[in-house]
Amino acid sequence: MRQPTSTPPPSRLRRLGWLLLIWSASVLTLALAAGAMRLLMNAIGLQTT
């Protein structure tokens, strides 16, 4: 019977990198959504000051 090969757990640096990547992507997505809403509001005549 073969024993399953175990892979080492990901390093802390790699896990931190993924965390920063996902956080950055979510912040960018939120900024794009806010910008799109602002453009839409300006297009229908609502002004933001």
Summary of the structure (lengths in Angstrom):
residues: 49
radius of gyration: 21.6
end to end distance: 71.1
largest distance: 72.2
contacts: 71
relative contact order: 0.08
helix: 65%
strand: 0%
